[in-house]
Amino acid sequence: MKAASKFLNAASAAALSAALVVPGALAVQFVATSAAEAAVVSRVEVSGNQRVDADTIRNYITIKPGKAFSSSDVDSAVKALFGTGLFSDVQINQVGSTLVVKVSEYKVVNQVLFQGNKKLKDNALQAAVQLKPRGTFSQATLDSDVEAVKAAYRRIGRDDAGVTAQIMELGDNRVNVVFHITEGDRTQIAAINFVGNSAYSSRRLSDVINTKRSSWVSFILRDDVYDEDKLRADQELLRRFYYNHGYADFQVVSAVGELDNATNKYTVTITVQEGERYNFGDISVESTIPEVDSKSLESVVETRKGDVYNAKNVEDSIIALTEKVAGSGYAFAQVTPRGDRNFENHTISVVYTVDQGTKAYVERIEIRGNDRTRDYVIRREFDVSEGDAFNQVLIQRAKKRLEDLNYFDKVDISTVPGSAPDQVVLVVDVVEKSTGEFSVGAGYSTGGDSAGPSVEGSITERNFLGRGQFIKVSAGGGKNSRDYSLSFTEPYFLGRRIAAGFDIFKSTREYNNNYDSDTTGATIRFGLPITNSITTQLAYNISQEKYKVDDSCGPTTIGNPDGTCTISPAILDGIAQSPWIKSSISLGLVYNTIDDMKNPHEGIYANTTVEMAGLGGDAKFVKITGRGSIYQTLSEQLDLVGLISGGAGHVEAYGGDGNLRIFDQFQSTDRMIRGFAYNGIGPVDPTTGDHLGGVTYFNASAEAQFPLPVIPESFGLRGAVFADAATLYGSKINQHLNDGNPGNDIHIAGTGLELRASVGVGLMWASPFGPIRIDYAIPVKKQASDDVQEFNFGISTRF
């Protein structure tokens, strides 16, 4: 019986090993009946199963009647059955010539219920737990789900939420799982303290991170939630900020949050070590590939000797070099930067080394976690596909693109070995976020063609049907205006990185000088990125404009100017040409290197547009406009930012008599110059005082922006002082009306190049409803016919 004993011991050892890696109690017994040879059974009997068919269980094991088997076969059978995830216990016994397989099935979850939850809806909690209806139940999974529900509440600032689970037996091996939740009070962040910073103020660093101190707007923004994962991400934001501003030795020493149980508030303390600030030293490119000329690659490098060290410029240089070399036929080339610090003069010399990397290919791309977003929406952000050469630089760029889509809370890309040594499998794990928004807002504006109070409602979806498309429907209006619009954008038209879309709109206006407009139109547009900083857009625009004199004005016409309202003949002439169809094409170019579009501190934003009307329709003109803004931090410690901006435009009619309608000329706005009313400068009808617009304008502005003392940075308030200058001149309005009465001809004054200027102060608020700005400007140089408006208030941005 020695052989039998050894056989029994081996089976028992295998059972013990399996018990260490599977949930539930495991007992495996095997009684051998053969003393000197492998066991053989005549039949396999299954017991204990309720839902799983016996034949299905037999098919999972390799032991068959009439065939010899060993202890390794028993071990394999046990692992196979546990591997199904259907059984909590497995026992295998040999009784005579019968192999008895006894199983205990996991219970089946009938329903997963949540009670006591108000701040988190059922669907959000269902996404957090692993137990699902019609799935198997296990105590280990239940314990994990309790912690997952608690974690979900921690992410919304309710750290003391209590969660207990109840199992309700329903019979037939079915259960209901009920999570009883006590949500508790919301924790807040009392303070965020920075220790060790001297180059940048704590206020400036608070702008960099996403965790914010609690304030009166926190109940809307929800940015004052303490979360350890979020705090780790904030540390990375701080590193990038310092690395991009010359501090290559920067370190986050510690980042901790301490909860005061008495107040239920956290105090976050971030300790940093800034180090010295570096400039770039010598920049060079070396190549170990004989056929690649390093000198020819220097032109694509974006780092320059003498500039402040910037890690982003190094990254961009690596990408540019990699693409340049790959385009020359060296798909496996790797670019490695080597930095040489000079601690005496605080410079970092960088050598970009181009090597022939290890040959590896992308076998396949596996995407996980995208329950809603289609696979191809994620795959198209990669510049590599199955079968292409593996390139880590391009993979990291794809990761950034996926993060910039704003479809996901988290994006992780990892690699696992493929089916061959030179094959790599890319695994993309994403955590989806809500991409739909419904908003209702109210506002007030003192300028533009729709001044006064207004309301707007909109429905926006950034990832329509999981296809990555953008759609927005909005409606709004005020006392004298109504607006309706529908916008749609396909970011990858015809499978290429071309954004194609359309806009349909309708707007009505009631103007103070007693006439109305009704405009209906549409735009078809195509956008193409040229580089990371330059994009272009081509559009076709068509609209119909209808104008009419308000009924309260009486029968005022060009030939009968004796109505109750005083309206310039130039306006009446434009109204008489209604309805007016404008068909045009426009080409725009945008250059953008702004570091943060919501809170800019450095960079350039410039755009220029050329519009040509005359592809059918009534309008025939060419209009050119341009605007540029330069942001520069003047004082890091004071968080003082300087802004210089300027713009220009000219419109020229062609064909016919070379004249323009009044509505096709430029009109002044607060973006052109502050301190003056909308359409308050430039050519004017001296009889009625109506400003008629001009054909050319120039404007310039200088501004300093700064944080407001005392007020916490979490409020998002900043102040500004500014000086504006502008001119609007020239006119192409037909002064001779075809009404047979020379006395009704149009008289125009103020067509010369007279300069206007103003100085003022401003208050900017990055509110939950959009950027709000209040300006108070005093004209210091004006003309007698100008309309002054010192106070401006509205939702706007200076780009």
URZIGI-V67568 format. One line per field, one symbol per residue. ss: DSSP state (a for helix, b for strand, c for the rest). phi: phi as a letter, one per 40 degrees, with the letter a starting at -180 (. if undefined). psi: psi as a letter, one per 30 degrees, with the letter a starting at -180 (. if undefined). A space follows every 10 residues. Layout:
BEGIN
ss: ???
phi: ???
psi: ???
END
This chain:
BEGIN
ss: caaaaaaaaa aaaaaaaaac cccccccccc ccccccccbc ccbbbbbccc cccaaaaaaa ccccccccbc aaaaaaaaaa aaacccbbbb bbbbbccbbb bbbbbccbbb bbbbbccccc caaaaaaacc cccccbccaa aaaaaaaaaa aaaacccccc cbbbbbbbbb bccbbbbbbb bbcccccbbb bbbbbccccc caaaaaaacc cccccccaaa accccccaaa aaaaaaaaaa aaaccccccc bbbbbbbbbb ccccbbbbbb bbbcccccbb bbbbbbbccc cccaaaaaaa cccccccbcc aaaaaaaaaa aaaaaaaccc ccbbbbbbbb bbccccbbbb bbbbbbcccc bbbbbbbbcc ccccaaaaac ccccccccbc caaaaaaaaa aaaacccbbb bbbbbbbccc ccbbbbbbbb bbcccbbbbb bbbbbccccc cbbbbbbbbb bbbbccccbb bbbbbbbbcc bbbbbbbbbb ccaaaccbbb bbbbbbbbbb bcccbbbbbb bbbbbbbbbc cccbbbbbbb bbbbbbbbbc aaaccccccc ccccccccaa aaaaaacccb bbbbbbbbbb bbcccccccc ccbbbbbbbb bbbbbbbccc bbbbbbbbbb bbbbbccccb bbbbbbbbbb bbbccccccc caaacbcccc ccccbbcccc cccbcccccc bccbcbbbbb bbbbbbbccc ccaaacbbbb bbbbbbbbbc cccccccccc caaaccccbc cccccbbbbb bbbbbbbccb bbbbbbbbbb bccccccbbc bbbbbcccc
phi: .ccccccccc cccccccccc bbcgcbbbba bcbbcbaccb bcabbbbgcb bccccccdcc bccbdgbcab cccccccccc ccccgbbcab bbbbbgcbcc bbbbcccbcc abbbbgcbcb cdcccccccc cbdgccbacc cccccdcccc cccccbgbcc cbbbbbbbcb gfgbabbbcc bbcgcccbbc abbbbgcbcb cccccccccc cbccaccccc cfbbccaccc cccccccccc ccccbhcccc accaabbbcc ccbfbcbcbb bbbcgccbbc ccbabbbccd cbcccccccc cbbbcgccda cccccccccc cccccccchb cccbbbcbcb cbccbfbbcb bcbbbcccca bccabbbbgc cbccdccccc cccbbdgccc accccccccc cccccgcbca bbbbbbcccb dcbbbcbbbb bcbcbbbbbb bbaabcbgcb chcabababb bcbcfgcgcb aabaaaibcb aabbabbabb cbcfgbcbcb aabbaaabbb cccgabbbbb aabbbbbbcc bcbbbbabab baabbbbacc dccgccbccb ccccbcbcdc cccccccccb bbbabbbbbb bbbccaccac bahbbbaabb bbbicggbca abbbbaaabb baccacccfc bbbbbaaaaa bbcaggcgcb ccccccbcbc ccacgbcdfb bgdaccccgc cbgacaabaa ababbacccg cccccgcbba babbaaabag abcccbccbg bdccccbbbg cccccbaaba bbbbbcccch cbbbbbbbcb aabcccbcac bbaicabcc
psi: geeeeeeeee eeeeeeeeff gkllkkjkkk jkfkeglklk lfljkklfke ekkeeeeeff lfkkkfkkla eeeeeeeeee eeffgfkfkk kkkjjbgkjj jkljkklkke ljlkkfkefk leeeeefflf klkgllkkee eeeeeeeeee eeeefggifg kkklkkkjkf lhgklkkkjk kjfalkllje ljkkkfkeek leeefefelf klkkafgffe ehggkkkeee eeeeeeeeee eeefgfifgk kjeljlkkkj fefhkkjkkj kljealkllk bkklkkkfje fjjeefffff kgkkkflkkj eeeeeeeeee eeeeeefggi fgkkkkkjkj kjfeghljkk kjkjljlkjk ljeljkkkfi feklefeeef fkgllkflkk jeeeeeeeee eeeffhfkfk kkklklkafl fgkkkkjjkl jllkgkkkkk llakkfaagh lalllkklkk jfikgggglk kkklkllaeg lkkklkkkkj fikhglikkk alkklkkkkj lfghllljkk llkklkkkke affkllkkkk kklkkkklkk fffahklefi gglfkjkkfe eeeeeffkkk kkklkkklkk kjgkejfeik fllkjkkkkk kjkgiaafkj lkkkllkkkk kkkejeefhk kkkklllllk kklllbggll lefflkkklf feklfllkhg lakljfefgk kgllfklkll kkkkkllkle kkfffgkllk klklklkjll khkjfjkhgg jffglkkklh flikklllla llkkjilfgl kkkkkjkkkf kllefkkkjf kkkljllf.
END
